[in-house]
Amino acid sequence: MKSDLMHSRVQLEKDILDRLVTEVKETVATDVQLPKVERTAPFSVLKLWNMRRNARYATIIGNRPPRIVNGIGY
């Protein structure tokens, strides 16, 4: 079986390669206080059931032919 794969070899210039492999020393900010996030209720079966029900009704309404509005008794 023939294979049409080409092995990739990326050639970089010396200065670009040096910048990519240079070690960067960073400090961690310890005095920062993040705001508290309120926990929401977990995703439940009831939420999933409501989403599916609403999607089903949306497709039923979307497949209905449009009403003809003539201005009398609509």
Buried (B, 14 or more C-beta within 10 A) or exposed (E): EEEEEEEEEEEEEEEEEEEEEEEEEEEEEEEEEEEEEEEEEEEEEEEEEEEEEEEEEEEEEEEEEEEEEEEEEE
